[in-house]
Amino acid sequence: MSMNKITGKKQLFLLGFVIILMLFALACGPEVSKKKPTTPAAKTQDIKKSPVVKSKKPKKVEKPAPVFQPQAAITLADGTVYEVADFAFYSKHRRFSGGMYYPTSGSKKWAMHLKQGPIWKKIDFAKVKSMTLSQRKSHSYWMQVKLVTTDGSTLQGSLPFQAYKNLWYRQGGINLLAKSEVLGRKGSFKCFIADLFRFERLETVEGPPKFKIIHGRKEKKETIITEPQFKITWKKATPKHLDVYKLKSNMPITVNNTDIKIKPGEIDSITVPLKSTARFTVKMKTGETVKFKLPPRVYGKLKNGDVIFSKIFVKGKRMVKKIQITGKNISIKKTRPGK
């Protein structure tokens, strides 16, 4: 009995000791943190102090300028030689005839090129100070142009009304497109080039360059425009035919009364005769020299952006004297005799 009493006393003692410890812990409270309490203001300060890492936008990788790769050297009648890329022979424009067709509509941008003989000089509107246009003749489809650039130089040449028979495009009329403001609203402006008489750059402090134009056949009007550009447009037009023969195109020719097809890239050089009725002397890359007729027009792009586009003969006189094809040789499979 005494042992049980002692054990009971020990249990009571231990229970009391635990209770005392718990009371002591509650009295002392939780461990005080050395850190200052975080308040909304403190959080804002911390955000301001922390460096802001801006996300870097991926830089646009600019495409390298295309390398000028001449394909041919064109010698004009006066002896001037032009190296050109994108060389091609062009047929005459031909009107559509026979069969069923659906009228087509469309448009394409055209960087203005001022025709100066066989050379078409590319014109940047940003460098145009003024331009005066006048129709060559009442029955002509060409405008005579006098242009003054921002650096003070003067250029003269001509511009066609339409592509058909005049340009390296099949069809379409040439229009001036721009932005203009009327009744307090900005809209799209359009003017047929034959109705354009004067184009003049205005002095502007800010914003895009402004131009004053005089246009209109029946009634001349003044309009202020921005963002000018030329565009070739056609609406419900009858299809026109225009054959283009680049270096790797199959081009029909007649040699010794035999109709065959060759690629211009197979030609080494062409000597143009003095008379348009005579045949061309053509040296092939295989070493053979033959005579045959070629398409009547040549085309090529010059390194400075200008274009050479000319009839080989104009009114019976040759405009082009010689053509040397300098582009990559086109492999010609030689067959053995009997195969």
C-alpha positions in Angstrom: 0.0 0.0 0.0 2.8 2.4 0.8 4.4 1.8 -2.6 1.2 2.6 -4.5 1.0 5.8 -2.5 4.5 6.8 -3.4 3.8 6.1 -7.0 0.6 8.1 -7.0 2.5 11.0 -5.4 5.2 10.8 -8.1 2.5 11.0 -10.8 0.9 14.0 -9.2 4.3 15.7 -8.9 5.1 15.1 -12.6 1.7 16.3 -13.7 2.0 19.4 -11.7 5.5 20.0 -13.1 4.2 19.7 -16.7 1.4 22.2 -15.9 3.8 24.7 -14.5 6.0 24.5 -17.6 3.0 25.1 -19.8 1.9 28.1 -17.7 5.5 29.5 -17.9 5.6 29.1 -21.7 2.2 30.9 -22.1 3.4 33.7 -19.8 6.6 34.3 -21.8 4.7 34.4 -25.1 6.0 33.3 -28.6 9.6 33.9 -29.6 9.9 37.5 -30.7 11.3 37.8 -34.3 14.1 40.2 -34.8 12.7 41.2 -38.2 10.4 44.2 -38.5 6.8 43.5 -39.2 5.9 43.6 -42.9 3.4 46.3 -43.7 1.9 47.3 -47.1 4.0 50.4 -47.0 7.1 48.4 -46.3 6.2 46.0 -49.2 5.9 49.0 -51.5 9.4 50.3 -50.5 10.8 46.8 -51.0 9.4 46.7 -54.5 10.8 50.1 -55.3 14.2 49.1 -54.0 14.3 45.9 -55.9 15.7 46.3 -59.4 13.1 46.0 -62.2 14.3 43.6 -64.9 12.7 44.7 -68.2 11.9 42.0 -70.6 14.1 42.4 -73.7 12.1 42.4 -76.9 13.7 40.2 -79.6 15.6 42.3 -82.0 14.4 42.2 -85.6 16.9 40.6 -87.8 17.3 42.8 -90.8 17.6 40.8 -94.0 20.8 41.5 -95.9 20.5 43.5 -99.1 20.2 41.3 -102.1 23.6 40.8 -103.8 23.6 42.2 -107.4 24.3 39.2 -109.7 24.6 40.3 -113.3 23.2 37.8 -115.9 23.9 39.8 -119.1 25.8 42.7 -120.5 23.7 44.8 -122.9 25.6 47.1 -125.4 23.4 49.8 -126.8 23.8 51.3 -130.3 25.9 54.2 -128.9 28.4 51.7 -127.4 27.3 52.1 -123.8 27.5 48.8 -121.9 25.1 47.9 -119.0 25.4 44.9 -116.8 22.0 43.7 -115.7 20.3 41.2 -113.4 17.0 39.5 -114.1 17.7 39.5 -117.8 14.8 38.5 -120.1 13.5 38.7 -123.6 9.9 40.1 -124.0 7.5 39.5 -126.8 5.1 42.1 -128.2 1.9 42.7 -126.2 -1.0 40.9 -127.9 -4.7 41.4 -127.4 -6.8 38.5 -126.4 -8.8 36.9 -129.2 -11.2 34.0 -129.4 -12.4 31.6 -126.8 -14.3 32.1 -123.6 -12.8 34.3 -120.8 -13.8 35.9 -117.6 -12.9 39.6 -117.2 -10.3 40.2 -114.5 -9.6 43.0 -112.0 -6.5 43.7 -110.0 -3.7 46.0 -109.0 0.0 46.1 -108.3 2.4 48.7 -106.9 4.8 50.3 -109.3 7.8 52.3 -108.3 7.9 55.3 -110.6 10.4 54.9 -113.4 11.1 57.9 -115.6 11.8 56.7 -119.2 15.0 58.2 -120.7 15.5 56.4 -123.9 16.1 52.7 -123.2 16.8 53.4 -119.5 14.0 53.8 -117.0 15.3 55.7 -114.0 13.8 54.7 -110.7 12.4 57.7 -108.8 11.9 57.9 -105.0 9.0 60.2 -104.1 10.8 61.2 -100.9 13.4 62.9 -103.1 11.0 64.7 -105.4 10.7 68.5 -104.9 8.5 69.2 -107.9 7.2 67.6 -111.0 5.5 69.1 -114.1 3.6 66.8 -116.5 2.3 67.5 -120.0 0.8 65.3 -122.6 3.2 64.7 -125.5 0.4 64.7 -128.2 -3.4 64.6 -128.1 -3.3 61.0 -129.5 -0.3 59.9 -127.5 -0.3 57.6 -124.4 2.7 59.3 -122.9 3.3 62.3 -120.5 6.4 64.5 -120.9 7.9 65.0 -117.4 10.2 67.6 -115.9 11.3 66.7 -112.4 13.3 68.6 -109.8 14.8 66.7 -106.9 15.4 67.9 -103.3 19.1 68.3 -104.0 18.3 70.7 -106.9 19.1 68.4 -109.9 16.7 68.4 -112.9 15.6 65.3 -114.7 13.5 65.0 -117.9 11.8 62.0 -119.4 8.4 60.5 -120.0 5.8 58.3 -118.3 3.2 56.2 -120.0 -0.6 56.3 -119.2 -0.9 52.5 -119.2 1.2 49.4 -119.1 -0.1 47.8 -122.3 2.5 48.1 -125.1 4.6 50.4 -122.9 5.7 48.6 -119.8 7.0 45.2 -118.7 3.5 44.4 -117.3 0.6 43.0 -119.3 -2.1 45.5 -118.6 -3.5 48.3 -116.4 -3.6 52.0 -116.2 -1.1 54.0 -114.0 -2.7 55.9 -111.2 -1.4 58.2 -108.4 -2.6 56.9 -105.0 -2.2 58.8 -101.8 -4.0 60.0 -98.5 -6.0 63.2 -98.4 -8.3 65.0 -96.0 -11.7 66.4 -96.9 -14.6 67.5 -94.6 -12.3 66.8 -91.6 -11.8 63.2 -92.5 -8.8 61.4 -94.0 -9.4 59.2 -97.0 -7.8 57.5 -99.9 -7.1 59.6 -103.0 -6.8 58.3 -106.5 -5.9 60.2 -109.8 -5.2 58.8 -113.3 -1.8 59.9 -114.3 -3.1 61.5 -117.5 -5.1 63.9 -115.3 -2.1 65.0 -113.3 -0.4 68.3 -114.2 1.7 69.5 -111.2 3.2 67.8 -108.2 5.0 70.0 -105.6 6.5 69.3 -102.2 5.4 71.6 -99.3 7.5 72.6 -96.3 6.3 70.8 -93.2 7.7 71.0 -89.7 6.5 67.7 -88.4 4.5 64.7 -89.7 4.8 63.0 -93.0 5.8 65.1 -96.1 2.9 66.9 -97.8 2.5 67.5 -101.5 0.3 69.9 -103.4 -1.0 68.6 -106.7 -3.0 70.1 -109.6 -5.2 67.6 -111.4 -8.4 67.2 -113.4 -9.0 67.5 -117.2 -12.3 69.3 -117.2 -11.7 71.4 -114.1 -8.3 71.8 -112.5 -8.3 71.3 -108.8 -5.7 71.7 -106.0 -5.4 68.9 -103.5 -3.0 68.3 -100.6 -1.8 64.7 -100.3 0.5 62.5 -98.2 2.0 59.1 -98.8 2.0 59.2 -102.6 2.7 56.1 -104.7 2.0 54.8 -108.2 -0.1 51.8 -108.8 -1.1 49.9 -111.9 -4.8 49.0 -111.7 -7.2 47.2 -114.1 -10.9 46.5 -113.8 -12.8 43.9 -115.8 -10.1 44.0 -118.4 -9.8 41.8 -121.4 -6.8 39.5 -120.8 -3.6 40.5 -122.7 -0.8 38.2 -123.7 2.8 38.9 -123.0 5.6 36.3 -123.2 8.6 36.6 -121.0 11.7 34.5 -121.5 14.2 34.4 -118.7 17.5 32.4 -118.7 15.8 29.1 -117.9 12.5 29.6 -119.9 11.8 27.6 -123.0 11.9 30.1 -125.9 10.7 29.1 -129.4 13.0 29.9 -132.3 13.3 28.9 -135.9 16.6 27.7 -137.3 16.9 26.5 -140.9 13.1 26.4 -141.2 13.0 24.1 -138.1 11.0 25.2 -135.1 12.7 24.3 -131.8 12.9 25.6 -128.2 16.0 26.7 -126.4 16.7 28.5 -123.1 18.3 32.0 -123.3 20.9 30.7 -120.8 22.2 28.4 -123.5 23.3 31.5 -125.5 26.8 32.9 -125.2 26.4 36.1 -127.3 24.1 37.8 -129.7 25.1 40.3 -132.4 22.3 42.5 -133.7 22.2 43.2 -137.4 22.0 46.8 -138.8 18.6 46.1 -140.4 15.5 44.8 -138.6 14.7 42.5 -141.5 17.9 40.5 -141.0 18.5 37.7 -138.6 20.6 37.8 -135.4 24.0 36.2 -135.3 23.9 33.9 -132.2 26.8 32.1 -130.7 25.8 29.2 -128.4 27.7 28.1 -125.3 28.4 24.9 -127.1 30.5 26.8 -129.6 28.0 26.7 -132.5 27.1 29.9 -134.4 23.7 30.2 -136.0 21.3 32.8 -137.3 17.7 33.3 -136.2 15.1 35.9 -135.1 14.7 36.8 -131.4 11.9 38.4 -129.4 11.7 42.1 -130.0 12.4 43.5 -126.6 15.0 43.1 -123.8 14.7 43.7 -120.0 17.1 43.9 -117.1 17.7 45.5 -113.7 20.7 47.7 -113.1 22.7 47.8 -109.8 21.3 51.2 -108.9 17.7 50.1 -109.2 17.1 51.5 -112.7 15.7 49.3 -115.4 16.7 48.8 -119.0 13.6 48.0 -121.1 13.8 48.6 -124.8 12.9 47.4 -128.2 15.9 46.0 -130.0 14.8 48.0 -133.1 12.9 51.3 -133.1 11.6 52.4 -136.5 14.0 50.1 -138.3 17.1 51.4 -136.4 18.8 49.2 -133.8 18.8 50.4 -130.2 20.7 47.3 -129.0 24.0 46.4 -130.6 25.1 43.3 -128.7 24.0 41.0 -125.8 26.5 38.9 -123.8 24.8 36.3 -121.6 27.0 36.1 -118.5 24.7 34.2 -116.2 25.4 30.7 -115.0 25.6 28.1 -117.8 22.7 25.8 -118.1 23.8 22.2 -118.3 23.1 20.8 -121.8 23.1 17.0 -122.0 25.1 15.8 -125.0 24.0 12.5 -126.5 26.4 10.1 -128.2 25.8 9.3 -131.9 23.2 6.7 -132.4 21.4 7.5 -129.1 
